[in-house]
C-alpha cells in the first residue's frame, strides 16, 4: 500500500472518530440542559472543540502506527 493511501486512512479514521465524539458530547450536553436551544448550541460548541482535539490526536496516532507522515506533510 502506498504512503498516500496510508495517510488518507489515518486522516479518515481521525475524522470519523472525531465526528462520533462530537455527536456523543453534543447529545449529552444538550440533554443535560433540558433539550432547549441554548443547550444544543453549547453542546455543539463543546462537542466540536473536543471532537477536533480527538481528531488531531487520532490522526497523529494512526500516522505513527502506519509509519507515514501526516497528510499534507
Contact map, one row per residue, 1 for C-alpha under 8 A:
1110110000000000000000000000000000000000000000000000000000000000000000000
1111110000000000000000000000000000000000000000000000000000000000000000000
1111111000000000000000000000000000000000000000000000000000000000000100000
0111111100000000000000000000000000000000000000000000000000000000000000100
1111111110000000000000000000000000000000000000000000000000000000000000000
1111111111000000000000000000000000000000000000000000000000000010010100000
0011111111100000000000000000000000000000000000000000000000000010000111100
0001111111110000000000000000000000000000000000000000000000000000000000100
0000111111111000000000000000000000000000000000000000000000000000000000000
0000011111111100000000000000000000000000000000000000000001110110010001000
0000001111111110000000000000000000000000000000000000000000100100000001100
0000000111111111000000000000000000000000000000000000000000000000000000000
0000000011111111100000000000000000000000000000000000000001100100000000000
0000000001111111110000000000000000000000000000000000011111100100000000000
0000000000111111111000000000000000000000000000000000001000100000000000000
0000000000011111111100000000000000000000000000000000001000000000000000000
0000000000001111111110000000000000000000000000000010011001000000000000000
0000000000000111111111000000000000000000000000000111111000000000000000000
0000000000000011111111100000000000000000000000000010000000000000000000000
0000000000000001111111110000000000000000000000000010000000000000000000000
0000000000000000111111111000000000000000000000100110010000000000000000000
0000000000000000011111111100000000000000000100111110000000000000000000000
0000000000000000001111111110000000000000000000100000000000000000000000000
0000000000000000000111111111000000000000000000100000000000000000000000000
0000000000000000000011111111100000000000001001100000000000000000000000000
0000000000000000000001111111110000000001011111110000000000000000000000000
0000000000000000000000111111111000000001001000000000000000000000000000000
0000000000000000000000011111111100000000001000000000000000000000000000000
0000000000000000000000001111111110000011011000000000000000000000000000000
0000000000000000000000000111111111110011111000000000000000000000000000000
0000000000000000000000000011111111100010000000000000000000000000000000000
0000000000000000000000000001111111100010000000000000000000000000000000000
0000000000000000000000000000111111110010000000000000000000000000000000000
0000000000000000000000000000011111110010000000000000000000000000000000000
0000000000000000000000000000011111111011000000000000000000000000000000000
0000000000000000000000000000010011111111000000000000000000000000000000000
0000000000000000000000000000000000111111100000000000000000000000000000000
0000000000000000000000000000000000011111110000000000000000000000000000000
0000000000000000000000000000111111111111111000000000000000000000000000000
0000000000000000000000000110110000111111111100000000000000000000000000000
0000000000000000000000000000010000001111111110000000000000000000000000000
0000000000000000000000000100110000000111111111000000000000000000000000000
0000000000000000000000001111110000000011111111100000000000000000000000000
0000000000000000000001000100000000000001111111110000000000000000000000000
0000000000000000000000000100000000000000111111111000000000000000000000000
0000000000000000000000001100000000000000011111111100000000000000000000000
0000000000000000000011111100000000000000001111111110000000000000000000000
0000000000000000000001000100000000000000000111111111000000000000000000000
0000000000000000000001000000000000000000000011111111100000000000000000000
0000000000000000010011000000000000000000000001111111110000000000000000000
0000000000000000111111000000000000000000000000111111111000000000000000000
0000000000000000010000000000000000000000000000011111111100000000000000000
0000000000000000010000000000000000000000000000001111111110000000000000000
0000000000000100110010000000000000000000000000000111111111000000000000000
0000000000000111110000000000000000000000000000000011111111100000000000000
0000000000000100000000000000000000000000000000000001111111110000000000000
0000000000000100000000000000000000000000000000000000111111111000000000000
0000000001001100100000000000000000000000000000000000011111111100000000000
0000000001101110000000000000000000000000000000000000001111111110000001000
0000000001000000000000000000000000000000000000000000000111111111000001000
0000000000000000000000000000000000000000000000000000000011111111100000000
0000000001101100000000000000000000000000000000000000000001111111110000000
0000011001000000000000000000000000000000000000000000000000111111111111000
0000000000000000000000000000000000000000000000000000000000011111111110000
0000000000000000000000000000000000000000000000000000000000001111111000000
0000010001000000000000000000000000000000000000000000000000000111111100000
0000000000000000000000000000000000000000000000000000000000000011111110000
0010011000000000000000000000000000000000000000000000000000000011011111000
0000001000000000000000000000000000000000000000000000000000000011001111101
0000001001100000000000000000000000000000000000000000000000110010000111111
0001001100100000000000000000000000000000000000000000000000000000000011111
0000000000000000000000000000000000000000000000000000000000000000000001111
0000000000000000000000000000000000000000000000000000000000000000000011111
